[in-house]
Amino acid sequence: MSAETITVLISTASMLLALAGGFGWMIHRVDVGNAALKADLGSRIDRLGTRMDNLAGELVEVKIAVARIEGTPRHLITGR
């Protein structure tokens, strides 16, 4: 083999190795970012569920208060 052929083969192999390394680094960064995003999103969903439960409890209290205000009509008590 000539020197030019060996140089071309070594440079091609090093370029492929660099490309594979860059691709692996990119996949690693995306996985780390997804894990952090998933943890943050999970905590936000938990807090939102808690807030919705509290809101549902308050809504029940408001319904009861409105029902007490509107209530059934009072009947007149007639004297005998």
Beta strands, then each sheet from edge to edge (+ up, - down):
end
